[in-house]
Amino acid sequence: MKRDLGLIREIFFIIEKFPVTIDKNYNYEISVNSYSKEEIDFHINLMKEANFIDGVIHRSVINKHISVYYDTLEIKWDGYDFFNSIRDRKIWRTFKEKFGNGDLPLSIIKEVCKNLILQLISFQLK
């Protein structure tokens, strides 16, 4: 399965709204547009591997099946740093126009978006 930075960005927006403590009345389901649960769970696992989030994720060695316990997911410091580099719609749109859906290393994506943010800030300060 190919990494989809747009999906990762949408997952960040959803997890960010989760309550700080587990609330039995909160709906922790994660659904994004036409993505399957398998695609979402795969990307959540990638996010955990990148140290962007923490949570309980079980991966079967036998059939590669991934089970994510959504109510345990939390964004970590590195996750917020990366997420904040792609959060702004204008920055995200500019990035996508220039580089598509992010088939670049994450460190470069973060750096490119950081530079776009600096350009925006510089423009606004003038």
DSSP file (Angstrom, degrees, kcal/mol; ACC not computed):
  #  RESIDUE AA STRUCTURE BP1 BP2  ACC     N-H-->O    O-->H-N    N-H-->O    O-->H-N    TCO  KAPPA ALPHA  PHI   PSI    X-CA   Y-CA   Z-CA
    1    1 A M              0   0    0      0, 0.0     2,-0.3     0, 0.0     0, 0.0   0.000 360.0 360.0 360.0 140.8    0.0    0.0    0.0
    2    2 A K        -     0   0    0      1,-0.1     2,-0.2     2,-0.0     0, 0.0  -0.642 360.0-107.9 -88.6 140.9    1.3    3.5   -0.9
    3    3 A R        -     0   0    0     -2,-0.3     2,-0.6     1,-0.1    -1,-0.1  -0.470  29.6-159.3 -67.5 135.1    1.7    6.2    1.8
    4    4 A D     >  -     0   0    0     -2,-0.2     4,-2.1     1,-0.1     3,-0.3  -0.917   9.8-170.8-122.0 102.3   -1.0    8.9    1.4
    5    5 A L  H  > S+     0   0    0     96,-1.1     4,-2.4    -2,-0.6     5,-0.1   0.819  86.9  59.2 -64.6 -31.6    0.0   12.1    3.1
    6    6 A G  H  > S+     0   0    0     95,-0.3     4,-2.0     2,-0.2    -1,-0.2   0.909 107.3  46.4 -62.5 -41.7   -3.4   13.6    2.6
    7    7 A L  H  > S+     0   0    0     -3,-0.3     4,-2.5     2,-0.2    -2,-0.2   0.912 110.8  52.4 -66.3 -42.7   -5.0   10.8    4.5
    8    8 A I  H  X S+     0   0    0     -4,-2.1     4,-2.2     1,-0.2    -2,-0.2   0.909 108.5  51.4 -59.2 -42.1   -2.4   11.1    7.3
    9    9 A R  H  X S+     0   0    0     -4,-2.4     4,-1.8     1,-0.2    -1,-0.2   0.914 110.2  48.5 -61.1 -44.1   -3.2   14.8    7.5
   10   10 A E  H  X S+     0   0    0     -4,-2.0     4,-1.7     1,-0.2    -2,-0.2   0.884 109.1  53.2 -64.7 -38.6   -6.9   14.0    7.8
   11   11 A I  H  X S+     0   0    0     -4,-2.5     4,-2.9     1,-0.2     5,-0.3   0.903 105.5  54.8 -63.4 -40.6   -6.2   11.5   10.6
   12   12 A F  H  X S+     0   0    0     -4,-2.2     4,-2.4     1,-0.2    -1,-0.2   0.932 105.8  52.1 -56.8 -46.2   -4.2   14.1   12.5
   13   13 A F  H  X S+     0   0    0     -4,-1.8     4,-0.6     1,-0.2    -1,-0.2   0.884 113.0  45.4 -58.4 -38.7   -7.2   16.4   12.4
   14   14 A I  H >< S+     0   0    0     -4,-1.7     3,-1.1     2,-0.2     4,-0.4   0.947 113.3  46.8 -71.4 -49.2   -9.5   13.7   13.8
   15   15 A I  H >< S+     0   0    0     -4,-2.9     3,-1.7     1,-0.3    -2,-0.2   0.857 103.5  64.2 -63.5 -34.0   -7.1   12.5   16.6
   16   16 A E  H 3< S+     0   0    0     -4,-2.4    -1,-0.3    -5,-0.3    -2,-0.2   0.785  99.5  54.3 -60.2 -26.5   -6.5   16.0   17.7
   17   17 A K  T << S+     0   0    0     -3,-1.1    -1,-0.3    -4,-0.6    -2,-0.2   0.569  82.3 114.1 -84.1  -9.5  -10.2   16.3   18.6
   18   18 A F  S <  S-     0   0    0     -3,-1.7     4,-0.1    -4,-0.4    10,-0.0  -0.315  76.7-104.0 -62.5 144.5  -10.0   13.2   20.9
   19   19 A P        -     0   0    0      0, 0.0    -1,-0.1     0, 0.0     4,-0.1  -0.271  25.0-118.0 -64.3 157.4  -10.6   13.9   24.6
   20   20 A V  S    S+     0   0    0     -3,-0.1     2,-0.3     2,-0.1    -2,-0.1   0.893 100.5  36.6 -65.9 -40.8   -7.5   13.9   26.9
   21   21 A T  S    S-     0   0    0      1,-0.0     2,-0.2     0, 0.0    -1,-0.0  -0.823 107.0 -86.6-111.3 155.2   -8.8   11.0   28.9
   22   22 A I        -     0   0    0     -2,-0.3     2,-0.5    -4,-0.1    -2,-0.1  -0.403  43.3-165.8 -63.8 125.3  -10.8    8.1   27.6
   23   23 A D    >   -     0   0    0     -2,-0.2     3,-1.9     1,-0.1    -1,-0.1  -0.962  15.1-153.8-116.9 114.7  -14.5    9.0   27.5
   24   24 A K  T 3  S+     0   0    0     -2,-0.5    -1,-0.1     1,-0.3    -2,-0.0   0.721  96.3  54.7 -62.2 -20.9  -16.9    6.1   27.1
   25   25 A N  T 3  S+     0   0    0      2,-0.1     2,-0.3    -3,-0.0    -1,-0.3   0.504  88.0  96.8 -90.9  -4.5  -19.5    8.4   25.5
   26   26 A Y  S <  S-     0   0    0     -3,-1.9     2,-0.9     1,-0.0    -3,-0.0  -0.682  75.1-129.4 -89.2 138.1  -17.1    9.7   22.8
   27   27 A N        +     0   0    0     -2,-0.3    -2,-0.1     1,-0.1    -3,-0.1  -0.767  26.2 179.8 -87.9 106.1  -17.2    8.2   19.4
   28   28 A Y        +     0   0    0     -2,-0.9    -1,-0.1     2,-0.1   -10,-0.1   0.392  33.0 131.4 -88.1   1.9  -13.6    7.4   18.6
   29   29 A E        -     0   0    0      1,-0.1     2,-0.6    42,-0.0    -2,-0.1  -0.264  46.4-149.0 -58.6 140.8  -14.3    5.9   15.1
   30   30 A I        +     0   0    0      2,-0.0     2,-0.4     7,-0.0    10,-0.1  -0.957  26.4 160.3-115.4 116.6  -12.0    7.2   12.4
   31   31 A S        -     0   0    0     -2,-0.6     2,-0.4     9,-0.1     5,-0.1  -1.000  14.2-172.5-136.2 137.1  -13.5    7.4    8.9
   32   32 A V    >   -     0   0    0     -2,-0.4     3,-2.8     3,-0.3     8,-0.1  -0.981  48.9 -70.5-134.1 119.7  -12.2    9.6    6.1
   33   33 A N  T 3  S-     0   0    0     -2,-0.4    -1,-0.1     1,-0.3     0, 0.0   0.019 109.7 -19.4  37.6-122.6  -14.0   10.0    2.8
   34   34 A S  T 3  S+     0   0    0     -3,-0.1    -1,-0.3     2,-0.0     2,-0.2   0.144 100.6 126.2-102.6  19.6  -13.8    6.8    0.7
   35   35 A Y    <   -     0   0    0     -3,-2.8    -3,-0.3     1,-0.1     2,-0.1  -0.553  56.6-126.8 -80.2 142.9  -10.9    5.2    2.6
   36   36 A S     >  -     0   0    0     -2,-0.2     4,-2.4     1,-0.1     5,-0.2  -0.404  22.3-111.2 -81.4 163.1  -11.3    1.7    4.0
   37   37 A K  H  > S+     0   0    0      1,-0.2     4,-3.0     2,-0.2     5,-0.2   0.870 120.5  56.7 -59.9 -36.9  -10.6    0.8    7.6
   38   38 A E  H  > S+     0   0    0      2,-0.2     4,-2.2     1,-0.2    -1,-0.2   0.914 108.2  45.9 -62.2 -43.5   -7.7   -1.2    6.4
   39   39 A E  H  > S+     0   0    0      2,-0.2     4,-2.0     1,-0.2    -2,-0.2   0.908 114.5  48.0 -65.5 -42.4   -6.2    1.9    4.7
   40   40 A I  H  X S+     0   0    0     -4,-2.4     4,-2.3     2,-0.2    -2,-0.2   0.939 113.0  47.0 -64.4 -47.6   -6.8    4.1    7.7
   41   41 A D  H  X S+     0   0    0     -4,-3.0     4,-2.3     1,-0.2    -1,-0.2   0.879 109.7  54.4 -63.5 -37.9   -5.3    1.5   10.1
   42   42 A F  H  X S+     0   0    0     -4,-2.2     4,-1.9    -5,-0.2    -1,-0.2   0.920 111.4  45.0 -59.2 -44.6   -2.3    1.1    7.8
   43   43 A H  H  X S+     0   0    0     -4,-2.0     4,-2.3     2,-0.2    -2,-0.2   0.838 109.8  54.1 -72.1 -33.2   -1.6    4.8    7.9
   44   44 A I  H  X S+     0   0    0     -4,-2.3     4,-2.0     2,-0.2    -1,-0.2   0.908 108.2  50.9 -64.2 -40.8   -2.1    5.0   11.6
   45   45 A N  H  X S+     0   0    0     -4,-2.3     4,-2.5     2,-0.2    -2,-0.2   0.906 109.0  50.7 -62.4 -41.6    0.5    2.3   12.0
   46   46 A L  H  X S+     0   0    0     -4,-1.9     4,-1.8     1,-0.2    -1,-0.2   0.906 108.4  53.0 -60.6 -41.1    2.9    4.4    9.7
   47   47 A M  H  <>S+     0   0    0     -4,-2.3     5,-2.7     1,-0.2     6,-0.9   0.878 109.9  47.7 -63.1 -38.1    2.2    7.4   12.0
   48   48 A K  H ><5S+     0   0    0     -4,-2.0     3,-1.8     4,-0.2    -1,-0.2   0.917 109.4  52.6 -69.1 -41.9    3.2    5.4   15.0
   49   49 A E  H 3<5S+     0   0    0     -4,-2.5    -2,-0.2     1,-0.3    -1,-0.2   0.827 107.1  53.3 -61.5 -30.8    6.3    4.1   13.3
   50   50 A A  T 3<5S-     0   0    0     -4,-1.8    -1,-0.3    -5,-0.2    -2,-0.2   0.414 117.0-116.7 -82.7   1.8    7.3    7.7   12.5
   51   51 A N  T < 5S+     0   0    0     -3,-1.8    28,-0.5     2,-0.2    27,-0.4   0.767  83.0 121.5  66.5  27.2    6.9    8.6   16.2
   52   52 A F  S   <S+     0   0    0     -5,-2.7    24,-3.1    26,-0.2    27,-0.3   0.783  75.3  17.2 -87.1 -31.6    4.0   10.9   15.4
   53   53 A I  E     -A   75   0A   0     -6,-0.9     2,-0.3    22,-0.3    22,-0.2  -0.890  63.4-147.2-135.7 165.2    1.4    9.2   17.6
   54   54 A D  E     +A   74   0A   0     20,-2.5    20,-2.4    -2,-0.3     2,-0.3  -0.931  39.1 110.6-128.0 156.4    1.2    6.7   20.4
   55   55 A G        -     0   0    0     -2,-0.3     2,-0.7    18,-0.2    18,-0.1  -0.909  68.1 -60.0 160.0 175.8   -1.5    4.2   21.1
   56   56 A V        +     0   0    0     13,-0.5    13,-2.5    -2,-0.3     2,-0.4  -0.769  53.9 165.4 -90.8 115.6   -2.3    0.5   21.1
   57   57 A I  E     -B   68   0B   0     -2,-0.7     2,-0.5    11,-0.2    11,-0.2  -0.995  18.7-160.3-131.9 125.3   -1.8   -1.1   17.7
   58   58 A H  E     -B   67   0B   0      9,-3.2     9,-3.3    -2,-0.4     2,-0.5  -0.916   5.9-169.5-108.4 129.4   -1.7   -4.8   17.2
   59   59 A R  E     -B   66   0B   0     -2,-0.5     2,-0.4     7,-0.2     7,-0.2  -0.973  17.9-136.0-121.5 122.0   -0.1   -6.2   14.1
   60   60 A S     >  -     0   0    0      5,-3.1     4,-1.3    -2,-0.5    -2,-0.0  -0.604   5.6-157.6 -76.0 127.5   -0.4   -9.9   13.2
   61   61 A V  T  4 S+     0   0    0     -2,-0.4    -1,-0.2     2,-0.2     0, 0.0   0.802  89.5  56.1 -72.4 -29.5    2.8  -11.3   12.0
   62   62 A I  T  4 S+     0   0    0      1,-0.2    -1,-0.2     3,-0.1    -2,-0.0   0.956 128.5   7.4 -71.9 -51.9    1.0  -14.1   10.2
   63   63 A N  T  4 S-     0   0    0      2,-0.1    -2,-0.2     0, 0.0    -1,-0.2   0.287  93.6-118.7-119.2  11.2   -1.3  -12.1    7.9
   64   64 A K     <  +     0   0    0     -4,-1.3    -3,-0.1     1,-0.2     2,-0.1   0.574  56.2 160.2  64.2  10.9   -0.1   -8.5    8.4
   65   65 A H        -     0   0    0     -6,-0.1    -5,-3.1     1,-0.0     2,-0.5  -0.422  27.5-150.9 -65.8 136.3   -3.6   -7.6    9.8
   66   66 A I  E     -B   59   0B   0     -7,-0.2     2,-0.5    -2,-0.1    -7,-0.2  -0.943  10.8-169.4-113.7 127.6   -3.4   -4.4   11.8
   67   67 A S  E     -B   58   0B   0     -9,-3.3    -9,-3.2    -2,-0.5     2,-0.5  -0.975   7.5-166.0-116.3 123.4   -5.9   -3.7   14.6
   68   68 A V  E     -B   57   0B   0     -2,-0.5     2,-1.1   -11,-0.2   -11,-0.2  -0.918  17.6-146.9-112.3 131.6   -5.9   -0.2   16.1
   69   69 A Y    >   -     0   0    0    -13,-2.5     3,-2.2    -2,-0.5   -13,-0.5  -0.806  17.9-166.3 -94.2  95.3   -7.6    0.8   19.3
   70   70 A Y  G >  S+     0   0    0     -2,-1.1     3,-1.7     1,-0.3    -1,-0.2   0.809  79.0  63.8 -56.6 -36.1   -8.6    4.3   18.4
   71   71 A D  G 3  S+     0   0    0      1,-0.3    -1,-0.3    -3,-0.1   -48,-0.1   0.626 100.1  55.3 -68.2  -9.9   -9.5    5.4   21.9
   72   72 A T  G <  S+     0   0    0     -3,-2.2    -1,-0.3   -16,-0.2     2,-0.2   0.490  81.1 116.9 -96.7  -4.3   -5.8    5.0   22.9
   73   73 A L    <   +     0   0    0     -3,-1.7     2,-0.3    -4,-0.3   -18,-0.2  -0.436  35.2 170.2 -75.5 135.5   -4.3    7.2   20.1
   74   74 A E  E     -A   54   0A   0    -20,-2.4   -20,-2.5    -2,-0.2     2,-0.4  -0.996  33.5-119.8-140.2 142.5   -2.5   10.4   21.1
   75   75 A I  E     -A   53   0A   0     -2,-0.3   -22,-0.3   -22,-0.2     2,-0.1  -0.689  31.5-148.2 -82.8 134.2   -0.4   12.8   19.1
   76   76 A K     >  -     0   0    0    -24,-3.1     4,-2.5    -2,-0.4     5,-0.2  -0.432  30.6 -93.7 -96.4 173.8    3.2   13.1   20.2
   77   77 A W  H  > S+     0   0    0      1,-0.2     4,-2.4     2,-0.2     5,-0.2   0.917 126.7  47.4 -53.7 -50.7    5.6   16.1   20.1
   78   78 A D  H  > S+     0   0    0    -27,-0.4     4,-2.4     1,-0.2    -1,-0.2   0.852 110.3  54.9 -61.2 -34.0    7.1   15.0   16.8
   79   79 A G  H  > S+     0   0    0    -28,-0.5     4,-3.3   -27,-0.3    -1,-0.2   0.921 107.8  47.2 -65.2 -44.4    3.6   14.5   15.4
   80   80 A Y  H  X S+     0   0    0     -4,-2.5     4,-2.9     2,-0.2    -2,-0.2   0.903 110.7  53.2 -64.1 -39.8    2.5   18.0   16.3
   81   81 A D  H  X S+     0   0    0     -4,-2.4     4,-0.8    -5,-0.2    -2,-0.2   0.944 115.9  38.8 -59.0 -47.6    5.7   19.4   14.8
   82   82 A F  H >X S+     0   0    0     -4,-2.4     3,-0.9     2,-0.2     4,-0.8   0.948 116.5  50.7 -68.3 -47.3    5.0   17.6   11.5
   83   83 A F  H >X S+     0   0    0     -4,-3.3     3,-1.1     1,-0.3     4,-0.8   0.891 107.5  53.6 -57.9 -42.5    1.2   18.2   11.6
   84   84 A N  H 3< S+     0   0    0     -4,-2.9     4,-0.4     1,-0.3    -1,-0.3   0.741 102.1  59.6 -67.9 -20.9    1.7   21.9   12.2
   85   85 A S  H << S+     0   0    0     -3,-0.9    -1,-0.3    -4,-0.8    -2,-0.2   0.733 119.4  27.9 -76.6 -20.6    3.9   22.1    9.1
   86   86 A I  H << S+     0   0    0     -3,-1.1    -2,-0.2    -4,-0.8    -1,-0.2   0.301  96.7  94.7-119.5   7.4    1.1   20.8    6.9
   87   87 A R     <  +     0   0    0     -4,-0.8    -3,-0.1    -5,-0.1    -2,-0.1   0.929  61.7  85.2 -67.5 -48.6   -2.0   22.0    8.9
   88   88 A D  S  > S-     0   0    0     -4,-0.4     4,-2.8     1,-0.1     5,-0.2  -0.329  73.1-141.2 -63.6 130.6   -2.6   25.3    7.1
   89   89 A R  H  > S+     0   0    0      1,-0.2     4,-3.0     2,-0.2     5,-0.2   0.886 101.4  51.2 -59.1 -41.5   -4.8   24.9    4.0
   90   90 A K  H  > S+     0   0    0      2,-0.2     4,-2.3     1,-0.2    -1,-0.2   0.920 113.0  44.9 -64.8 -43.9   -2.8   27.4    2.0
   91   91 A I  H  > S+     0   0    0      2,-0.2     4,-2.7     1,-0.2    -2,-0.2   0.925 115.1  48.7 -63.9 -45.4    0.5   25.7    2.8
   92   92 A W  H  X S+     0   0    0     -4,-2.8     4,-2.7     1,-0.2    -2,-0.2   0.913 111.8  48.5 -62.9 -43.8   -1.0   22.3    2.1
   93   93 A R  H  X S+     0   0    0     -4,-3.0     4,-2.4    -5,-0.2    -1,-0.2   0.919 112.5  48.4 -63.7 -43.8   -2.5   23.4   -1.2
   94   94 A T  H  X S+     0   0    0     -4,-2.3     4,-1.7    -5,-0.2    -2,-0.2   0.921 112.2  49.3 -62.3 -44.2    0.8   25.0   -2.3
   95   95 A F  H  X S+     0   0    0     -4,-2.7     4,-3.0     1,-0.2     5,-0.3   0.941 111.8  48.0 -59.9 -47.9    2.8   21.9   -1.3
   96   96 A K  H  X S+     0   0    0     -4,-2.7     4,-2.1     1,-0.2    -1,-0.2   0.876 108.9  54.1 -63.1 -38.2    0.4   19.6   -3.2
   97   97 A E  H  < S+     0   0    0     -4,-2.4    -1,-0.2    -5,-0.2    -2,-0.2   0.872 119.0  34.5 -62.3 -36.3    0.5   21.8   -6.3
   98   98 A K  H  < S+     0   0    0     -4,-1.7    -2,-0.2    -3,-0.2    -1,-0.2   0.818 135.6  18.7 -88.2 -33.2    4.3   21.6   -6.4
   99   99 A F  H >X S-     0   0    0     -4,-3.0     3,-1.0     1,-0.3     4,-0.6   0.316  89.3-136.4-127.2   8.1    4.9   18.1   -5.1
  100  100 A G  T 3< S-     0   0    0     -4,-2.1    -1,-0.3    -5,-0.3    -2,-0.1  -0.465  72.3 -17.2  71.6-139.5    1.7   16.1   -5.5
  101  101 A N  T 34 S-     0   0    0     -2,-0.2   -96,-1.1    -4,-0.1   -95,-0.3   0.135 105.0 -86.4 -96.1  21.4    0.7   13.8   -2.6
  102  102 A G  T <4  +     0   0    0     -3,-1.0     2,-1.0    -7,-0.2    -2,-0.1   0.919  57.5 166.1  87.3  44.9    4.1   13.8   -0.9
  103  103 A D     <  +     0   0    0     -4,-0.6    -1,-0.1   -99,-0.0    -3,-0.0  -0.213  53.6  99.0 -84.6  46.8    6.2   11.0   -2.4
  104  104 A L  S    S-     0   0    0     -2,-1.0     5,-0.0    -3,-0.1    -5,-0.0  -0.847  89.2 -81.3-124.3 160.9    9.2   12.6   -0.6
  105  105 A P    >>  -     0   0    0      0, 0.0     4,-2.2     0, 0.0     3,-0.7  -0.361  42.4-119.3 -59.9 145.8   11.0   11.7    2.6
  106  106 A L  H 3> S+     0   0    0      1,-0.3     4,-2.8     2,-0.2     5,-0.2   0.845 112.4  58.9 -58.4 -35.9    9.1   13.1    5.6
  107  107 A S  H 3> S+     0   0    0      1,-0.2     4,-1.8     2,-0.2    -1,-0.3   0.886 109.2  44.3 -63.0 -36.9   12.1   15.2    6.7
  108  108 A I  H <> S+     0   0    0     -3,-0.7     4,-3.1     2,-0.2     5,-0.2   0.905 112.0  52.1 -72.9 -42.0   12.0   17.0    3.3
  109  109 A I  H  X S+     0   0    0     -4,-2.2     4,-2.6     1,-0.2     5,-0.2   0.938 111.8  47.0 -57.9 -47.0    8.3   17.4    3.3
  110  110 A K  H  X S+     0   0    0     -4,-2.8     4,-2.4     1,-0.2    -1,-0.2   0.906 113.8  47.8 -62.1 -42.2    8.5   19.0    6.8
  111  111 A E  H  X S+     0   0    0     -4,-1.8     4,-2.3    -5,-0.2    -2,-0.2   0.911 111.8  49.2 -66.6 -43.3   11.4   21.3    5.7
  112  112 A V  H  X S+     0   0    0     -4,-3.1     4,-2.1     2,-0.2    -2,-0.2   0.940 114.6  44.9 -61.1 -47.1    9.6   22.4    2.5
  113  113 A C  H  X S+     0   0    0     -4,-2.6     4,-2.3    -5,-0.2    -2,-0.2   0.871 110.3  54.8 -67.4 -35.9    6.4   23.2    4.4
  114  114 A K  H  X S+     0   0    0     -4,-2.4     4,-2.4    -5,-0.2    -1,-0.2   0.917 108.8  48.7 -61.3 -42.3    8.4   25.0    7.1
  115  115 A N  H  X S+     0   0    0     -4,-2.3     4,-2.3     2,-0.2    -2,-0.2   0.879 109.4  52.2 -65.4 -37.7   10.0   27.2    4.4
  116  116 A L  H  X S+     0   0    0     -4,-2.1     4,-2.1     2,-0.2    -1,-0.2   0.900 109.9  49.3 -63.4 -39.7    6.5   27.9    3.0
  117  117 A I  H  X S+     0   0    0     -4,-2.3     4,-2.8     2,-0.2    -2,-0.2   0.920 109.8  50.9 -64.6 -43.8    5.3   28.9    6.4
  118  118 A L  H  X S+     0   0    0     -4,-2.4     4,-2.7     1,-0.2    -2,-0.2   0.890 109.8  50.6 -61.7 -39.3    8.4   31.2    6.8
  119  119 A Q  H  X S+     0   0    0     -4,-2.3     4,-2.4     2,-0.2    -1,-0.2   0.908 111.4  48.5 -63.6 -41.4    7.6   32.8    3.5
  120  120 A L  H  X S+     0   0    0     -4,-2.1     4,-2.2     2,-0.2    -2,-0.2   0.916 113.3  46.6 -63.8 -44.5    4.0   33.4    4.5
  121  121 A I  H  X S+     0   0    0     -4,-2.8     4,-1.8     2,-0.2    -2,-0.2   0.925 112.2  50.5 -64.5 -44.6    5.1   34.9    7.8
  122  122 A S  H  X S+     0   0    0     -4,-2.7     4,-0.9     1,-0.2    -2,-0.2   0.909 111.0  49.3 -59.6 -43.3    7.7   37.1    6.2
  123  123 A F  H >< S+     0   0    0     -4,-2.4     3,-0.6     1,-0.2    -1,-0.2   0.896 111.3  49.1 -62.9 -41.3    5.1   38.3    3.7
  124  124 A Q  H 3< S+     0   0    0     -4,-2.2    -1,-0.2     1,-0.2    -2,-0.2   0.768 106.6  56.6 -72.1 -25.5    2.6   39.1    6.5
  125  125 A L  H 3<        0   0    0     -4,-1.8    -1,-0.2     1,-0.2    -2,-0.2   0.690 360.0 360.0 -79.1 -17.9    5.2   41.0    8.5
  126  126 A K    <<        0   0    0     -4,-0.9    -1,-0.2    -3,-0.6    -2,-0.2   0.476 360.0 360.0 -76.7 360.0    5.9   43.4    5.6
